[in-house]
Amino acid sequence: MKLTIDRARFRLYLYIGAAFLALWTFSELVNHPETFLKRAWNNIWLVSYLVVLNYILFEHVRRYLAFTWRKILIAPVLLWAMAMLYSFGFFAWRAIGIGLHLYFPLQFYDSVLKGVSYHFPSAVASIIFFGLARHIYDYRKLKETAQRLRIEKQEAELNYLKSQTNPHFLFNTLNNIYSLARDKSDLAPESILRLSKILRFMLYETDGAYIAIEQEVKIIDDYIALEKLRYDESLRVNFNHDVEDMKQSIPPLLLIPLVENAFKHGVSETRNQPFVEIHLSVNRRLLTFVVKNSSEIFGNGKVKENIGLSNLRRQLELLYTDHQLSVQQNGSVFTASLKINLASHV
């Protein structure tokens, strides 16, 4: 068994040893106040031995014993050796301290066995104390690591969803511009200019975790203006908002998928009287976003969600603990309703 020292782990045992020393010394102060200082010094000498011994036991011997099915003959020898170190070794360390004049012999014993018997309970107590302290520390570290990994996994998934949403949004917008250019529309240059403004926002304003709601409102306005270039006066678009504080923060481009969905899967497929109605309100940290649009599909109840809505739903699950997204078809009207408690951000 190769014995290597992990400095970080050994430092942990030093801290545990300091705590064990403090408790032991306090006990000496209560029970033997007249020789407290000498006993405190003695305890420092004894605990230094216990720190090393417990480090070897829990960091090396314990791991070695995990493979006893391969080393059946060696394991009992190791256990016996550790028992000797905790009993006779501990008493021998006291004798070494006396010989080096680093330990005050406050008590004398008729035999070695009596000395071992007197000090053995302290050694056993150290095993229990070090074992419990080490277990609690490792358990907390394990929980912290698991929590960190969970957060990192969620962030990775969220970034992946965003990386899907943005190209999806860009692809649909470029298709719209392509249709204008193919028809040699005079509106093509203006649509490209508006798209450049949107792209600039996506490149430079959405790197952070949050943006102000007023920025999200502006990008929705720009997107609506870009989409309206494709339609004649028959398209009716109404976007109104009631926000108590436009500086409140939300994740960037969180609302745009519902607006994009209204144009791509609703208005673009409606022959007669196409419309989009959008209402945004934020009061007392409760965000309500409702998007209604015309649809050629008739029906009632829930509808099958496309990739944009599915991605949005998953993003909401990763971002907020209190939210609700519902989509339904009522006759020829498609409605998407989103409610978020902004205070429930993960």
Secondary structure, 3 states (H helix, E strand, C coil): CCCCCCHHHHHHHHHHHHHHHHHHHHHHHHHCHHHHHHHHHHHHHHHHHHHHHHHHHHHHHHHHHCCCCCCCCHHHHHHHHHHHHHHHHHHHHHHHHHHCCCCCCCCCCCCHHHHHHHHHHHHHHHHHHHHHHHHHHHHHHHHHHHHHHHHHHHHHHHHHHHHHHHHHHHHHHHHHHHHHHHCCCCCHHHHHHHHHHHHHHHHHCCCCCCEEHHHHHHHHHHHHHHHHCCCCCCCEEEEEEEECCCCCEECCCCCHHHHHHHHHCCHHHCCCCCEEEEEEEEECCEEEEEEEEEEEEEEEECCCCCHHHHHHHHHHHHHECCEEEEEEEEEEEEEEEEEEEHHHEC
